[in-house]
Amino acid sequence: MLGGGDRAGALSAIEEAVAFFRDLAGADPAAFTPDLAGSLNNLSIQRAEAGDRAGALSAVEEAVASYRDLAGADSAAFTPNLWTIT
């Protein structure tokens, strides 16, 4: 939680990061899908704190789907991420 900080700025920054990692993951999924999934999880937190519950749910559902795919390929590396999704 930002504790009264610049929530709009934080939301804007994480949306930018998601767009950045989405482009990178499109070009090299093996290298950047984990970063995209983590950024999506962070986006869900920021959207929830901004009161956008539907947007938060959408972002976290995409993060979970990405982590499930990753865990399917490398269970030891990515299954723990499914337990840390907020």
N, C-alpha and C positions, 0 to 999 in steps of 0.2 A: 504494500500500500504506500502511496506517495505522501500521505500525511499532509494534504493541503498544497502540495507542489503543483507544478504545471501539468495537470492531467491532460489537457488538450494537446500540449506539446509532446507528452509521452505517447499519447495515442497516435499522433501524426508520425512520430519517429518509428514506432513499431509497425505502422502500416507501410511506411517506406521500406523498412527492413524486410517485411513479408514480400513486397513486390520485387525487391532486389533478389532475395533467395528463390522466389518463384521463377524468375528468369534464369538464374544460375542452375536451378534444379532441372529446368527444361532442357538445358544444354548438356548437363552432366548429372543425371539423377543420383548415381552412386555417391558422388562427392558431396552434393548439396541438399539432398532430401532431408537428412537429419537436421540440418540448420533451418530448413524451411519448417519442419515440424515443430521445432523448439520455438521459432518465431511465432508460429500460429498459436501455440499455447500461451505465449506472452500476450499476443493480440487478444486472446479470449479474456485474459485477466483485465487488460486495460478497457476493453469494451464493457465488461461487467461493471467495473468501477465507474464508468461513464453512464451507466444505466441502460446500456444497449444489450439486454439479455438475449434477444434473438441473434444479434451479431456475435455475441460471445459464444453462444451454443454452436453456431455455424463454424466458427473458427476452431473450437475445441473438437468438434466432430471431424473436421478435416485433419487436425493434428493426430487424433487417435487413429484414423484410417491410415495415415502415413506411417505412424509407429507400428501399427499391425503389419503393414506390408514389409517394413524394415525388419521386424521381429521374425517374420516368416522366412526371411533370407538369412538372418543372423540372430537367433534367439538370445544367445548369451549377451550380445551387445545391446539389444534394443528392447527386450521385454521389460527391463527395469524402468524404462521411460514411461511405459504404460501405467505403472504404479505411481508415478510422480505427477501425472496430469492433474491439474487443479480444476 
